[in-house]
Each structure stands twice: as C-alpha cells, then as structure tokens.
Amino acid sequence: MASENTFVVEKTCPICMKETRVIKTRSRLVVEKRDEDLCVHYKGFSPYYYRIWICEHCGFAGDEPTFVNRMPNKHREKLWEFLKHKDLEIEFTETRTLPDAVASFLMALTYLDIINGPASKKASYNLNVAWLYRFGAYKDREQEYLAKAAELFDVSLSKERYPVGGLTDNAAVYLIGAIYYRMGDFEKCTQYLSRIISDQNVRTSEPKVFDKARDLWGDIRSNKKSAQKK
Ligand SMILES: [Zn+2]
C-alpha cells in the first residue's frame, strides 16, 4: 500500500545537518469525503500518516515546512542541545501504522514545546492526531485531541497574525466551531459560527467560509429540531 502512494527522498535535517530519508506522498489521491473540520478521507490511503518527517540520525521531527524553511539559529541551538547526546537513531520505515503516525506527531509536538513554537502549528498537529484516531475509530482519543486543537487554535487567534498555514482568521474561527461540532458541543460551535455569520464583510470577502459556517449552522438547527421531535 505504501509504495503505491509514497516515495522516499533525501533531505538535510535542519538540526544535525545530516542527510536523512523522509517519506513524501503522491498528490494524485481520490477524495472520498470531507468532514466539517476539514479532515479529508481519501480512497484506500491517508497522507496524514506521513505529514511528519523524522530524521533517522538525531530523531528530530516536524512537517515539511519545518525541514525545508530556514529555522532561526536560536531554535536550532536549543533543539540540538536537547538532541545531541540522545543517540536516538530512529529506524526508518516507509510504511507507518497508526501508532507510528501518532508517535511522529507527539515527537514533533515535543520539539515545538522546546522552542515555544506557534500555537497554530501545535493546534494543527493535535487536529491531525484526532483525525488519525478518527480513522482508527478510537472515539475517546479523537475527542481528547479535538479538544486540545480547539483550545490551541483559540489561543493562536489572539496571539498570531493571520493568515497562518493557509488559514485566514475567519477560516480558523469556522474551524474551531467545526471542531466543537465534531465533539457534539453545539453551544460552543454556534458561538464561533455566529462570529462568521453575523459579519457581512465575511460574506463578501470570504464567501466559501461564510457558506460553510451557514451550512453547519443549518445542520445544528435541524439536529435540534429532530431531537425535539423524539
Ligand atoms: Zn537530524
């Protein structure tokens, strides 16, 4: 399964500066469905398992931008200080199981903590972990990571300058609402969605975000109606 949708490339680790094998995923995947919180289900394969690259020499882990974009020297120094005597020597595997994939995100989150990385990145990693547990049908764990993601996105909105990681601030507000929707917390969900729907500027400047928020709002209303009928 892996070789069909993945391939191996060599990249320079931003921390130990050695060449390491990393896994890339092919972009031609068939979309089966999209969840409210932007999780995409692809036919027979999920690229989310491979989002995190791991250096097989020093054990550093992060997503592709973390590896290829310039890293501030002070961050590199802190991470090198943490890793240089650990001799982690991570075994390279081209196929990841669910526990492998979750572990890769937890490693990446540890390194983000060390450099006090942006809340938006931590939120995005936590959301990815939630999706992995969704694929594996581990409901409790999924909920746990959804909750973390929602809180971190909320923190990031007050601290970071958007757009971040392809999300505008309005898209992030929608996403937090959608995460609460997936958690079954409709009250919190509507609090966030109302921030979008009540803003006429969003309707004209970001009609897609506005429409998604309005559709989800509609779903909640019809859910409530059908619950009342029971
Ligand atoms: Zn390395």
Boltz pocket constraint, residues with backbone or C-beta under 6 A from the ligand:
constraints:
  - pocket:
      binder: B
      contacts: [[A, 13], [A, 14], [A, 15], [A, 16], [A, 17], [A, 18], [A, 20], [A, 55], [A, 56], [A, 57], [A, 58], [A, 59], [A, 60]]
      max_distance: 6.0
